[in-house]
Amino acid sequence: MAHQSVPLSKDQFLFHYDNLLLAEGRKATYLCYEVKRENSPDLTGFFKNDPVDHAEIKLKSFMEKLPPGCYTITCYLSWSPCADCCNELVDFIRSAKNMKLCIFVSRLYYWDNMENKNGLQSLGDAGVELKVMRKEEFEHCWLTFVDHQQEEFPAWDDLDYNSEEIDEQLEDCLNDLH
């Protein structure tokens, strides 16, 4: 369950992170992460879900093994966490006062499901920043996590429009609960 430091292939990234509003056939969740700790080199890598664990659970296990210190962890997910993963992350982040977690998502996982809405809300209530990926975050991921072979990020059609739509969906999820 070690984190992957080998870069994602261009095809993996472009297929799985494409912020389509209807993402048929995209069942895998990729979670790219950056761990920052003062006076230490940054750690970067990614996790992918498998039949045993979701990518977020792999991240939680990874975070639990970090040496003592104050950390800022930024994640870039192809899908937002499901309700169960949200709850696992909330439990962990509430017990780990030395960690700040920020999650950027490309798409929302069953955003109209009440359990998933509650899970996303609980992340926010626990102090986790939850944001939708924009072109800037996709480009950052391309440069940081992808074997891009010196190619520029090839932004797909409707990237900006889809990010706006997904951001509205996220806001609806979070506002439906208040």
C-alpha positions as CSV (number, residue, x, y, z in Angstrom):
1,M,0.0,0.0,0.0
2,A,3.0,2.3,-0.4
3,H,2.3,5.5,-2.1
4,Q,3.2,5.8,-5.8
5,S,5.9,8.2,-6.6
6,V,6.2,7.1,-10.2
7,P,4.5,9.8,-12.3
8,L,1.1,9.2,-13.8
9,S,1.0,8.7,-17.5
10,K,-0.4,11.4,-19.7
11,D,-3.2,9.1,-20.7
12,Q,-4.1,8.2,-17.1
13,F,-4.3,11.8,-16.0
14,L,-6.2,13.1,-19.0
15,F,-8.8,10.3,-18.9
16,H,-9.3,10.1,-15.1
17,Y,-9.1,13.8,-14.3
18,D,-11.2,15.1,-17.2
19,N,-13.9,17.1,-15.4
20,L,-16.8,15.8,-17.5
21,L,-20.2,16.5,-16.2
22,L,-21.2,13.0,-17.1
23,A,-18.2,10.8,-16.5
24,E,-19.3,7.4,-17.8
25,G,-16.8,4.7,-17.5
26,R,-14.5,6.5,-15.1
27,K,-14.7,4.3,-12.0
28,A,-11.1,4.6,-10.7
29,T,-10.3,7.3,-8.2
30,Y,-6.9,8.9,-8.3
31,L,-5.6,11.0,-5.5
32,C,-2.4,13.0,-6.0
33,Y,-1.0,14.6,-2.9
34,E,1.6,17.0,-1.7
35,V,2.8,17.0,1.9
36,K,4.5,20.1,3.1
37,R,6.4,20.4,6.4
38,E,8.5,23.3,7.5
39,N,12.2,22.7,7.0
40,S,11.6,19.4,5.2
41,P,11.4,18.5,1.6
42,D,7.9,18.1,0.2
43,L,6.5,14.7,-0.3
44,T,4.5,14.0,-3.4
45,G,2.8,10.9,-4.8
46,F,-0.5,9.4,-5.7
47,F,-2.9,6.7,-4.7
48,K,-5.4,4.8,-6.7
49,N,-8.4,2.9,-5.4
50,D,-8.3,-0.9,-5.6
51,P,-10.8,-3.6,-4.6
52,V,-9.6,-3.5,-1.0
53,D,-9.2,0.3,-0.2
54,H,-10.3,3.6,-1.6
55,A,-7.6,6.1,-2.4
56,E,-8.6,8.3,0.6
57,I,-8.2,5.4,3.0
58,K,-4.7,4.8,1.6
59,L,-4.0,8.5,2.2
60,K,-5.2,8.3,5.7
61,S,-3.0,5.3,6.4
62,F,-0.1,7.2,4.9
63,M,-0.8,10.3,7.0
64,E,-1.0,8.2,10.2
65,K,2.6,7.1,9.6
66,L,4.1,10.5,9.1
67,P,6.6,11.5,11.9
68,P,5.4,14.0,14.4
69,G,5.2,17.6,13.1
70,C,2.9,20.2,11.6
71,Y,1.8,19.3,8.0
72,T,-0.2,20.9,5.2
73,I,-1.5,18.2,2.9
74,T,-3.1,19.2,-0.4
75,C,-4.9,16.5,-2.4
76,Y,-6.2,16.5,-6.0
77,L,-8.8,13.9,-6.5
78,S,-10.4,12.7,-9.7
79,W,-13.6,12.1,-7.7
80,S,-14.8,13.6,-4.5
81,P,-14.7,11.2,-1.5
82,C,-17.7,9.0,-0.9
83,A,-19.6,9.4,2.4
84,D,-17.6,6.6,4.2
85,C,-14.2,8.1,3.1
86,C,-15.4,11.5,4.2
87,N,-16.2,10.1,7.7
88,E,-12.8,8.3,7.9
89,L,-11.0,11.5,7.0
90,V,-13.0,13.6,9.4
91,D,-12.2,11.2,12.3
92,F,-8.5,11.3,11.4
93,I,-8.2,15.1,10.9
94,R,-10.1,15.8,14.2
95,S,-7.6,13.6,16.1
96,A,-4.5,15.0,14.2
97,K,-4.4,18.6,15.3
98,N,-1.1,19.0,13.6
99,M,-2.5,18.5,10.0
100,K,-4.2,20.9,7.7
101,L,-6.0,19.2,4.8
102,C,-7.1,20.8,1.6
103,I,-8.9,18.7,-1.0
104,F,-9.4,19.7,-4.7
105,V,-11.8,17.6,-6.7
106,S,-12.2,17.2,-10.5
107,R,-15.7,15.8,-10.2
108,L,-18.3,15.1,-7.5
109,Y,-19.1,11.5,-6.7
110,Y,-22.9,11.1,-6.7
111,W,-23.3,14.7,-5.6
112,D,-27.1,14.3,-5.3
113,N,-26.9,11.5,-2.8
114,M,-27.7,12.8,0.7
115,E,-25.1,10.6,2.5
116,N,-22.4,12.0,0.2
117,K,-23.7,15.5,0.8
118,N,-23.5,14.9,4.5
119,G,-20.0,13.5,4.2
120,L,-18.8,16.6,2.2
121,Q,-20.4,18.9,4.8
122,S,-18.7,17.0,7.6
123,L,-15.3,17.5,5.9
124,G,-15.9,21.3,5.9
125,D,-17.1,21.3,9.5
126,A,-13.9,19.5,10.5
127,G,-11.9,22.3,8.9
128,V,-11.0,20.6,5.6
129,E,-10.9,23.0,2.7
130,L,-12.9,21.5,-0.2
131,K,-12.6,23.1,-3.6
132,V,-13.2,22.3,-7.3
133,M,-10.2,22.0,-9.5
134,R,-9.7,24.8,-12.0
135,K,-7.3,25.1,-14.9
136,E,-4.6,26.3,-12.5
137,E,-4.9,23.1,-10.4
138,F,-5.0,20.8,-13.4
139,E,-1.9,22.5,-14.8
140,H,-0.2,22.2,-11.4
141,C,-1.0,18.4,-11.3
142,W,0.2,18.0,-14.9
143,L,3.6,19.5,-14.0
144,T,3.9,17.8,-10.6
145,F,2.4,14.3,-11.0
146,V,2.4,13.5,-14.7
147,D,5.1,12.2,-17.0
148,H,4.3,15.0,-19.4
149,Q,7.5,14.8,-21.4
150,Q,7.9,18.6,-21.5
151,E,4.4,19.0,-23.1
152,E,2.1,21.8,-21.9
153,F,-1.1,20.8,-20.3
154,P,-3.6,20.2,-23.1
155,A,-6.7,21.7,-21.5
156,W,-9.8,19.9,-22.7
157,D,-12.9,21.5,-24.2
158,D,-15.2,23.0,-21.6
159,L,-12.8,22.7,-18.8
160,D,-13.7,26.2,-17.4
161,Y,-17.4,25.7,-18.0
162,N,-17.4,22.3,-16.3
163,S,-15.4,23.6,-13.3
164,E,-18.0,26.3,-12.9
165,E,-20.9,23.8,-13.1
166,I,-19.2,21.4,-10.6
167,D,-18.5,24.3,-8.3
168,E,-22.2,25.1,-8.3
169,Q,-23.0,21.5,-7.6
170,L,-20.6,21.5,-4.7
171,E,-22.1,24.8,-3.3
172,D,-25.6,23.2,-3.7
173,C,-24.4,20.2,-1.7
174,L,-23.0,22.2,1.1
175,N,-25.9,24.7,1.1
176,D,-28.6,22.0,1.1
177,L,-27.5,20.9,4.5
178,H,-27.7,24.3,6.2
